[in-house]
Amino acid sequence: MAEIKKLKAAKLMKKVMADHFYEIDNAVKAGSPKVAWCTSVGPAELLRAMGFVVYFPENHAAILGASRAATDYIPAANAIGYSPEICSYLTADVGAYLKGFTPLQKIYAGIDSIPKPDVLVYNTNQCRDVKDWFMWYARRWNVPCLGIESYVNVGEVTDTHIKGIAGQFQKLAADIADATGARLDSDKLEETVELSRKCSDLWREVLETAANKPTPLTFFDGTIHMGPAVVMRGTPVANEYYETLLAELKEWVADGVSAVDGEKHRIYWEGMPIWGKLRENAELFLRLKTAVVASTYCNSWIFSALDGKDPWNSMARAYTELFIVRDDAFKEDYFLRMKGLFGYDGIIFHDAKTCPNNSNCRYGLPQRMLEKHGIPFVTIDGDLNDLRCYSEEQAITKIEAFVEQLGDRR
């Protein structure tokens, strides 16, 4: 069995992530600075510019999934009326809270619980579930919950879209100030937006090293190394980390080091990771000598529109250009552009049971990609966190057959 190759930067990433969680925990214990919860593709730059330390519950939910604890706690949320059909990030996180559990207790000594926020801030550019998720905690703790109501099914992003969302951002800043007493530092906002743009550019460069043949990076590596781009964008620490990671990946490229020895096929992963099966899936593709070179998911934290000189409009554009809220015509074109960049042979669509917004295989898109562009695909059924929705044996059979078909096509 081929072994997963580990980048040396992974050790640094563990320290960076530990520092992030300890910073939040220390703020809670000291009572300062204030703590804001934020959705993962939400207005983190604004919150940092208002002096908050920022916590991302989706990151916590992904840890629940990756540690395979999620399925144990989802029923607790179901029992209080949260359907097993809705986001399993939400149900796993709420269920774990109800049971007094967080995986942070096991990973980071001295952290006993998730942090109680002074304000919860969402952006529905991902889905409505994030708002429902945050509102549960808002009611539980009697703290304000504020956010951005995004557009959905967007084709071309127009000035009208930008004006509407930028206006919401500005109102959000005023509402947060009224609710918490925090005040916006305009210079800090420009600086933070510029730092986020730099993080985005570096993260793009990291992901695009996978355009090399053989690739030094796979989707499964990306799901791990994306951590700082999610929870620390807008800080120098995130940028320093990606400079280190990028330098190591460039060394691998120069030395011809392949993440998948004997790489034969290249795959695009569309949809959410199956967090509780990351290692098993990574090992499966190693055995099949197939590299999963790109994904929509990891690309979700590339915000090329951010501009520190025009923070309001650029944040509005960056958070509206997000793949998840675009129409199928945009998504079809996007897959073609990614094929041109990464040279993938086919697409695996993950139909995540509780995440319809990140499952792009339900309205004929895979079939159109095959019929119009000759791009083969396979769809696997599963979920991001609820492993009861995932048949590993069935998925392996489908993936093995798909890879064999790719070989036949060649």
RANORDA-V914167 format. One line per field, one symbol per residue. phi: phi as a letter, one per 20 degrees, with the letter a starting at -180 (. if undefined). burial: b if it has 16 or more other ideal C-beta (glycine too) atoms within 10 Angstrom, else e. Layout:
phi=???
burial=???
//
This chain:
phi=.fefedfffgffffffffgffffffffffenaffddebffddeffffffeneecddfffffffgffemegffdggffgfdoegfeegffgffffffffemcbffgeecgnedbfffeebdccceferfgffffffffgffdlcfccadeefcleefedffgffffffffffggffffffcnfcfefffffffffffffgffffgfgffffffdfeebdgffffeffgffeecfncfgfffffffffffffffffemfdfcfmgdcccdddoffegfcgfffffgfffelcdeebbfffffddcfffbffbfffffgfgedeggfeeefffffffgffffffemfeacdeeeegdcffddddecnfgfffffecmefbbddeaafceffedefffffgfffffffffffff
burial=eeeebebebeebbeebbeebbebbbebbeeeebbbbbbbbbbbbbbbbbbbbbbbbbbbbbbbbbbeebbbebbebbbeeebeeebbbbbbbbbbbbeeebbbbeeebeebeebbebbbbbbbbbbbebbbbbbebbbeeeebebbbbebbeebeebeeebbebbbebbeebbebbeeebebebeeeebbbbbbbbbbbbbbbbbbbbbbbbebbbbbbbbbbbbbbbbbbbbbbebbbebbebbbebbeebbeeebbbbeebebbbbbbbbbbbbbbeebbbbbbebbbbbbbbbbbbbbbbebbbbeebbbbbbbbbbbbbbbbeeebbbeebeebbeebebbbbbbbbbbbbebbbbbeeebbebbeeeeebebbbbbbbbbbbebbebeebeebbeebbeebeeee
//
